[in-house]
C-alpha cells in the first residue's frame, strides 16, 4: 500500500475512534459531533471541517491560470470602482422593512460558516492604490497612499498548475454546527465551559460571558477609533471575531444565554444527569434551534421569501464546502443594509441617548466607532445588551441596493494596526485574490439568462441612475464580459439580492443542510425524535429573545426580522450619518 494512503487510513480510523470516545460517558447514547467538523462525512472525513478547501462553482480565473490575480490595468482600480458603485446617501429605509436585528443575525450566520480573513504564510500583499486626491484617504493629493491588502490563506497543495489552481481554505467549519457558540475545537469549548450544570462560564453577571481572559482563540484587533488593543474587555465566545463590533457581540451573547437557558431547563427535568450529559444535550438543542432559525426564518426573508426545496434527508455525497463565489461576493451583499448607527431602547419604548467617547451624546451608536471596542460606554451590563437588541428589533435597516454607508466604505477597520479601509474595495480585491470568474460567466454557469450590455443588468437602475452605469461601463472599457461578480451582483440589487447572488446563496445553504449528517431534521442520526424535531421547527428567534432577555411578549413584534405598522416601539427616525457623531481615527 502507498505510504501516504496508509498514513491517511490510520489517521482516519484514529479520528473516528476519537469521535466516538471523546465523550464516551455511558449516559450519552448518540454520536456527539466533533467541534472541528471532522467525520461529519464518514466517506470524506475532512469535508466541511476546519481548514477545508473552498468548493468552486466555476473554474478559477487567474492571470497565469495558476495563482496570479488579474489586476490593474487589466481591471479597474478597486477604490475608484467602489466610489462609483457604492457611494450614496444614508437614511434610505429597507424596501421590505427588514430590521437591523435581521442584518446582524445574518452576520452571525456568516461567522458561523466561514472565516477566510487569515493570510497566507508568508503573507502576500496585494495593496490597493488609492487614486490621487481621494477625499478620504489622500486629501493632500500625494498619490502615494495604499490600502493594505493581504491575500487569503490557501491550501499549500494547490496552486501548482492550471489543472490545480490556488484554492483557499476556510478557518472554521462549513457546517451550521454551533462553532460560533462553542468554538472549533474541544480545547476552545473547554475554555468556555463551567463544568457545572452543563453551562457555559458566566462573567460578572450570570447572563453575560466572561471578559478579558487570556484565550488564544479570540481575535484581538486594535480599535481603529482609539488605538486600544489587547484582550481586556473583550467577550470570550465561540466566534473568534465576535468582538468585531458591539452588535455581533450581542448576537453571540444571545446564544451563550440560550445554551445556559436550555441547560438549566434540562437540569430541572433531569437532576440526576451529569454535567457532560447536560452540556451535550443543551448543545445539540441549541445548535438545532440555530439551524432552524437560520434556514427557515432568516434565509427566506433575506432572499425575498425564496425558499429552499423541502428537506430530502441526509445526502452523504453532498459537499457543504463554502464556495468562493459565496464568500467573496454573494454574502457581502448584506453590507448594503448596514446603517450608520444603531438605536438602543428599553421595554417602555424609550430610545436612549448614546454617550460618545468625547462626552457628547447622539441618538444612536455610530457603526464606524464601534469596531473592536474594549471600553463599551453604552454596553456594560446585561440590561444594556437587552436594550441594544430591542433597539435593533425596532430599527429599519438601510435599503437593499448598491449603496454602502461611509462607515463601511470609508471607515471599515483595516488589516494593519489602526488603519481604516474601504470594505467595498477590499471585497472587489478579494474576488481577484480568489480568482473569481466574471459576472457574465457565472450567470451562464447558473443557467441564468444572458446579459449582453450594462443597461440590461438592472433596467430600473438604468432608468433612475444611467450616469452611474455608464461610468462603470467606461471603467471596464464597455466590455461587460470583464465585469466582476461583486460589482455585477450589486448592480442587480433592487429590493434584495438579485438573481446571481440569490442563486449562489441558495446553493450554499442547500448544500450545507443536505450534506450534514447531524442536521436536526435527519431522523437517522439519533439526535431527536419526530416530536422533538417538530418542537424545534416551531421555535422562532422571537422565542429565543423572550427566553433570554428582559423583553416580554408585548415589547417586541411577532417577527423580529421585520417591522410593520402597529408593531411596538417604532424608531424615532430613519438614521442618517449626519445625525450622529463623526467617525474618528486613532492618532
Helices and strands as residue ranges (DSSP letters): H 3-21, E 52-53, H 78-86, H 100-113, E 128-129, E 146-147, E 169-170, H 179-182, H 186-192, G 242-244, H 246-269, H 275-293, I 294-298, H 299-302, H 324-327, G 330-337, E 341-342, E 354-355, E 361-362, E 365-366, G 367-369, H 382-394, H 406-409, E 412-413, E 420-421, H 423-433, H 439-445, G 454-456, H 459-464, H 466-475, G 480-482, H 485-492, H 499-514, H 530-537, H 541-548, G 577-579
